[in-house]
Amino acid sequence: MKILIATGIYPPDIGGPAHYAKSLHDEFVKLEHTVKVLSYKIEKKLPIGVRHFWFFVKTTFSLRGVNFIIALDTFSVGLPAVLAGKLFGKKVIIRTGGDFLWELYVARTGYKILLSEFYKKERKYSIKEKIIFKLTRFLLQNSDAVVFSTDWQRGIFIDAYELNKEKTFIIENFYGEKLKNVEPKEKNFLWSGRDIPLKNLDMLKKAFKEARKVDNSINLDIVDKVPRNELLEKIKKCYTIILPSMSEVSPNFVLEALMLNKPFITTKDTGLYDKLKNVGNFVDPLDTEDVKEKILFLADDYNYKNAKNKVSSFNFTHSYKEISEELLDVYKNIS
């Protein structure tokens, strides 16, 4: 078959979505399919609306002979992909990532709102946010299939955007085979991500400052915008990773820590909670004291040893080969 992958970022861009898109491309090629990838280039510098239109034009010129489109985002590439697919009679599978509307709202208002709570009551959206909500609902309702990495996010979106559950599918994120790690030389807690409000970095810094008053042997390492191989090296050498965001769907950072047998602290408001509640350490992201206590808990040598044993005993894997085959199954289901 001929498959078109639409993605906001792609190597040499850095970040989990870029790595996901490249890995998916490579697996489809191994399965002897023809794959073309469309990603944002000049669109990154264009205003909202204009960049969507330009990506739509690019997509329409790439559809000859294509069996189906996989859009690895909702609003950024999903909307142009759905419009192009409708126009030219191509099947479109949308694989969701985070939640663009929630991210915008939190950034604009400064309110600390969990994703699981965001759609449960009326919000005073800006005009831009109202448009994004309506367009997101349109593209999700008009795609041929919507793929989620967790049932947690699927439940949120089905209710918020009035989706037909029969058109939704779960394909879990990548869980890699165990890699060799390194015993840490210090008690450094590693954080990595974008410094945006929903990542809760200011609260983490405050909690860590309070924790250091009790145990000054601990350190917080903050890493932003590094290539994946460099980040893996940092995870390999760290004491533990920490990601107390307001909410996370299925964070690559946590899954990479698992792969390297590193304990982790992350938010309870995540699609990974049910699967990993007996493996890692989860916090209330709105409670600074809870985050502080979990930091001090893992700083204890006995607790750390037990936490590491739990992580080491977790051996579930989900390869990109399996992900690509599951996406092909979704296409067969909607054909």
LUMLOZA-952836 format. One line per field, with one value per residue (C-alpha): x, y, z; residue number from 1; residue in one letter. Coordinates in Angstrom, 2 decimals. Each point is the difference from the previous one (the first is absolute). Example, Ala and Ser with C-alpha at 12.3 -4.5 7.8 and 13.67 -1.06 7.14 Angstrom:
2
x 12.30/1.37
y -4.50/3.44
z 7.80/-0.66
seq 1/2
type A/S
# end
This chain:
335
x 0.00/0.91/-0.28/0.23/1.16/-0.87/1.92/0.79/3.65/2.44/3.76/2.23/-2.68/0.33/-2.72/-2.07/-2.47/2.86/1.58/-3.40/-0.59/3.46/-0.33/-3.42/1.36/2.87/-2.28/-2.41/2.94/1.20/-3.49/0.54/-2.49/0.71/0.03/0.10/0.37/-1.33/1.12/-0.10/2.79/-0.85/-3.30/1.81/0.46/-3.53/-2.96/-2.74/-2.45/2.52/2.26/-2.96/-1.00/3.54/0.30/-3.36/1.34/3.15/-2.13/-2.26/3.05/1.29/-3.10/0.48/-0.14/-0.22/-2.14/-0.35/1.35/1.28/-0.07/2.17/-1.73/-3.48/-0.16/3.35/0.01/-3.25/-2.26/1.76/0.22/-3.73/-0.97/2.30/-1.18/-3.65/0.69/1.87/-1.72/2.97/-0.31/1.46/1.19/0.73/2.38/-0.45/2.84/-0.75/-2.82/0.71/-3.10/0.73/3.64/-1.02/-2.59/2.39/2.71/-2.40/-1.78/2.73/-2.60/1.24/-2.57/0.45/-0.82/-2.39/-1.96/0.30/-3.15/-2.22/-1.32/-0.54/3.11/0.20/1.91/1.58/-1.19/3.09/-0.68/-3.67/1.09/2.57/-2.59/-2.50/2.63/1.42/-3.47/-0.55/3.24/-0.38/-3.60/0.85/3.15/-0.41/1.70/1.46/2.84/0.84/3.00/-2.07/-3.61/0.19/0.33/-2.54/-2.60/0.71/-0.25/-3.09/-1.93/1.47/-0.25/-3.01/1.88/-1.30/1.89/-0.09/2.25/2.58/2.90/2.71/3.59/2.36/3.15/3.46/1.35/3.58/2.01/2.23/3.30/3.12/0.07/2.65/0.06/-0.43/2.91/-2.32/-3.65/-1.03/-3.67/-0.27/-2.78/-0.39/-2.64/-1.26/-0.08/-3.71/-2.58/-1.60/3.40/-0.14/3.72/-0.38/-1.80/2.67/2.75/-1.87/-0.56/3.64/1.21/-2.05/1.24/3.64/-0.55/-0.52/2.56/2.64/1.55/-2.63/0.24/-2.42/1.26/-2.12/0.46/-1.77/0.21/2.67/0.17/-1.51/3.33/1.42/-3.09/0.27/3.59/-1.11/-2.79/2.46/2.28/-2.61/-1.31/-3.67/-2.20/-2.76/-2.92/-2.76/-1.86/-3.62/-0.90/1.76/-1.59/2.76/3.31/3.00/2.27/-1.52/0.03/3.66/0.79/-1.72/2.10/3.14/-1.18/-0.23/-2.64/-2.36/-2.28/-2.83/-3.52/-3.00/-1.96/1.35/-1.07/2.84/-1.30/-2.05/2.80/2.86/-1.57/1.88/3.25/0.68/-0.67/-2.96/-0.77/-2.80/1.42/-1.90/1.44/3.53/0.28/-0.82/2.71/2.49/-0.83/0.39/3.40/1.14/-1.50/2.14/3.05/-0.03/2.37/-2.35/-3.00/2.09/1.17/-3.59/-1.12/2.78/-0.95/-3.58/1.12/2.45/-2.77/-2.20/0.70/-2.94/1.09/-1.85/2.18/-0.37/-0.47/-3.05/-1.22/0.29/-1.82/-2.77/-0.41/-0.31/-2.67/-1.88/0.14/-1.37/-2.78/-1.14/0.47
y 0.00/3.65/1.82/3.71/1.01/3.57/1.31/3.35/-0.87/-2.49/-0.51/1.99/1.58/-1.35/-1.32/-3.12/0.62/0.38/-3.28/-1.72/1.15/-1.13/-3.38/-0.55/0.90/-2.47/-2.86/0.51/-0.07/-3.28/-1.37/0.96/2.82/3.29/2.86/3.75/2.37/3.56/2.20/3.67/2.03/3.58/-0.55/0.42/3.70/0.61/1.19/-2.42/-0.52/0.92/-2.88/-2.37/1.13/-0.41/-3.47/-0.88/1.03/-2.10/-2.96/0.16/-0.07/-3.12/-2.19/-1.63/-3.77/0.28/-2.62/1.84/2.83/-0.25/3.39/0.01/2.94/1.40/3.70/0.75/-2.68/-1.85/2.78/0.45/-3.80/-0.54/2.76/-1.39/-3.54/1.02/1.89/-2.86/-3.01/-1.18/-1.74/2.00/-1.41/2.59/-1.00/2.40/1.37/2.52/2.54/3.25/1.81/-0.84/1.06/3.37/0.66/-0.72/2.15/2.92/-0.02/-1.29/-2.24/-3.37/-2.37/-3.74/-1.42/-2.49/2.97/2.42/-0.91/-0.72/3.54/3.04/2.04/3.63/-0.64/2.75/0.35/-1.90/-2.82/-0.22/-0.41/-2.65/-1.95/-0.02/-0.90/-2.75/-1.47/0.18/-1.76/-2.72/-0.68/-0.02/-2.12/-3.68/-1.11/1.63/-1.81/0.63/-1.25/-0.38/-0.79/2.89/2.59/-1.77/0.34/3.72/0.65/-2.15/2.06/3.40/-0.32/-2.34/-2.74/-3.34/-2.53/-2.55/2.30/0.22/-2.39/-0.49/-0.49/0.31/2.07/-1.49/-2.08/-0.99/-3.01/0.54/1.80/0.05/2.83/1.50/0.25/3.68/1.90/2.44/0.33/2.08/0.19/0.58/2.08/0.42/1.70/3.31/2.82/0.77/0.51/-3.44/-1.63/1.48/0.75/2.96/-2.19/-2.71/2.52/1.17/-3.58/-0.86/3.06/-1.10/-3.60/1.16/1.65/-3.53/-1.83/2.10/-3.02/0.20/2.08/0.96/-0.19/1.83/-0.94/1.66/-0.51/-2.67/-2.79/-3.31/-1.86/2.68/-0.14/-3.80/0.39/2.41/-2.36/-2.89/1.85/1.70/-1.08/0.28/2.00/2.35/1.34/1.49/1.69/0.96/-2.86/-2.35/-2.39/-2.60/1.85/-1.34/1.27/-2.44/-2.89/0.64/-0.05/-3.38/-1.27/1.05/-1.38/3.40/0.75/2.83/2.56/1.32/1.40/-2.09/1.68/-2.17/-2.78/-2.11/-0.11/-3.20/-1.88/1.24/0.82/-2.90/0.78/3.71/2.92/2.24/3.44/2.50/2.68/2.76/-0.93/1.31/-1.88/-3.31/0.56/0.94/-3.15/-2.27/1.57/-0.67/-3.50/-0.94/1.73/-2.67/-2.84/-2.81/1.46/0.64/-3.63/-1.24/2.48/-1.13/-3.65/0.77/1.76/-2.77/-2.59/1.78/-1.76/0.96/1.01/1.50/0.45/2.36/-3.10/-0.88/3.61/0.10/-3.34/1.21/3.14/-2.18/-1.99/3.23/0.82/-3.45/0.54/3.25/-1.02
z 0.00/-0.18/3.32/0.73/3.48/1.00/2.99/1.57/0.64/-1.50/0.38/0.10/2.26/3.53/2.24/0.56/-2.87/-2.50/1.15/-0.14/-3.59/-1.16/1.73/-1.55/-3.44/0.37/1.11/-2.89/-2.41/1.58/-0.66/-3.67/-0.16/-1.76/2.49/-0.42/2.95/0.01/2.87/0.94/-1.54/-1.03/1.84/3.33/-0.79/-1.27/2.11/0.99/-2.85/-2.67/0.98/-0.02/-3.47/-1.32/1.50/-1.55/-3.42/0.55/1.03/-3.06/-2.30/1.79/-0.25/-3.39/0.45/3.81/1.73/3.29/2.13/3.56/1.75/3.12/1.62/0.33/-0.81/-1.67/-2.71/0.72/-1.26/-3.39/-0.37/0.63/-2.43/-2.70/0.67/-0.33/-3.20/-1.69/1.57/2.08/3.37/2.89/3.32/2.68/2.77/2.90/2.08/2.71/0.05/-1.84/1.32/3.65/-0.47/-1.51/2.70/2.87/-1.61/-0.52/3.34/2.30/1.67/1.22/-1.47/-0.39/-3.42/1.62/1.42/-2.92/-1.95/3.00/0.24/-2.18/-0.73/-1.13/-3.20/-2.06/-3.59/-1.16/2.47/-1.05/-3.62/0.96/1.99/-2.88/-2.60/2.22/0.47/-3.78/-0.88/2.65/-1.01/-3.70/0.09/-0.83/3.21/3.11/1.74/3.65/1.95/3.20/0.82/2.50/-2.76/-2.20/2.75/0.36/-3.74/-0.64/2.55/-0.92/-3.79/-0.27/-1.83/-1.21/2.14/-2.83/-2.04/2.80/0.64/2.63/-1.16/2.94/-0.11/-0.57/2.90/-0.79/1.07/3.00/-0.59/2.13/2.52/2.25/3.78/0.87/1.53/1.74/0.98/-3.00/-0.96/-3.76/-1.57/-3.76/-2.12/-1.31/2.53/-0.38/2.79/-0.19/0.64/3.51/0.19/2.37/2.52/-0.35/0.73/3.09/1.24/-0.62/1.87/3.00/-0.28/-0.02/3.38/1.34/-2.19/-1.71/-1.75/-2.75/-3.19/-2.74/-3.60/-2.58/-3.65/-2.91/-3.77/-0.29/-2.63/1.05/0.14/2.29/2.21/0.25/1.19/2.70/1.10/0.04/2.44/2.20/3.40/-0.97/-2.33/1.13/-2.04/2.20/-2.88/0.51/-2.33/-2.41/-2.51/-0.44/0.47/-1.91/2.78/2.49/-2.48/-0.79/3.72/0.24/-2.90/1.90/3.37/1.65/2.66/-0.83/1.58/-2.15/0.17/1.03/-2.78/-2.78/-2.30/1.36/3.56/-0.21/-1.75/2.18/3.38/1.61/-1.81/0.48/2.33/-0.78/1.43/0.20/-2.34/1.82/3.41/0.56/3.29/-1.69/-2.61/2.73/2.00/-3.06/-0.73/3.55/-0.12/-3.02/1.48/2.71/-0.97/1.11/-1.82/-3.09/-0.11/0.21/-2.68/-2.31/0.49/-0.99/-3.17/-0.87/0.36/-2.54/-3.30/-2.23/-3.52/-2.94/-3.08/-2.94/-2.15/2.08/-0.13/-3.81/-0.34/2.31/-2.11/-3.10/1.81/0.70/-3.73/-0.87/2.55/-1.62/-3.64
seq 1/2/3/4/5/6/7/8/9/10/11/12/13/14/15/16/17/18/19/20/21/22/23/24/25/26/27/28/29/30/31/32/33/34/35/36/37/38/39/40/41/42/43/44/45/46/47/48/49/50/51/52/53/54/55/56/57/58/59/60/61/62/63/64/65/66/67/68/69/70/71/72/73/74/75/76/77/78/79/80/81/82/83/84/85/86/87/88/89/90/91/92/93/94/95/96/97/98/99/100/101/102/103/104/105/106/107/108/109/110/111/112/113/114/115/116/117/118/119/120/121/122/123/124/125/126/127/128/129/130/131/132/133/134/135/136/137/138/139/140/141/142/143/144/145/146/147/148/149/150/151/152/153/154/155/156/157/158/159/160/161/162/163/164/165/166/167/168/169/170/171/172/173/174/175/176/177/178/179/180/181/182/183/184/185/186/187/188/189/190/191/192/193/194/195/196/197/198/199/200/201/202/203/204/205/206/207/208/209/210/211/212/213/214/215/216/217/218/219/220/221/222/223/224/225/226/227/228/229/230/231/232/233/234/235/236/237/238/239/240/241/242/243/244/245/246/247/248/249/250/251/252/253/254/255/256/257/258/259/260/261/262/263/264/265/266/267/268/269/270/271/272/273/274/275/276/277/278/279/280/281/282/283/284/285/286/287/288/289/290/291/292/293/294/295/296/297/298/299/300/301/302/303/304/305/306/307/308/309/310/311/312/313/314/315/316/317/318/319/320/321/322/323/324/325/326/327/328/329/330/331/332/333/334/335
type M/K/I/L/I/A/T/G/I/Y/P/P/D/I/G/G/P/A/H/Y/A/K/S/L/H/D/E/F/V/K/L/E/H/T/V/K/V/L/S/Y/K/I/E/K/K/L/P/I/G/V/R/H/F/W/F/F/V/K/T/T/F/S/L/R/G/V/N/F/I/I/A/L/D/T/F/S/V/G/L/P/A/V/L/A/G/K/L/F/G/K/K/V/I/I/R/T/G/G/D/F/L/W/E/L/Y/V/A/R/T/G/Y/K/I/L/L/S/E/F/Y/K/K/E/R/K/Y/S/I/K/E/K/I/I/F/K/L/T/R/F/L/L/Q/N/S/D/A/V/V/F/S/T/D/W/Q/R/G/I/F/I/D/A/Y/E/L/N/K/E/K/T/F/I/I/E/N/F/Y/G/E/K/L/K/N/V/E/P/K/E/K/N/F/L/W/S/G/R/D/I/P/L/K/N/L/D/M/L/K/K/A/F/K/E/A/R/K/V/D/N/S/I/N/L/D/I/V/D/K/V/P/R/N/E/L/L/E/K/I/K/K/C/Y/T/I/I/L/P/S/M/S/E/V/S/P/N/F/V/L/E/A/L/M/L/N/K/P/F/I/T/T/K/D/T/G/L/Y/D/K/L/K/N/V/G/N/F/V/D/P/L/D/T/E/D/V/K/E/K/I/L/F/L/A/D/D/Y/N/Y/K/N/A/K/N/K/V/S/S/F/N/F/T/H/S/Y/K/E/I/S/E/E/L/L/D/V/Y/K/N/I/S
# end
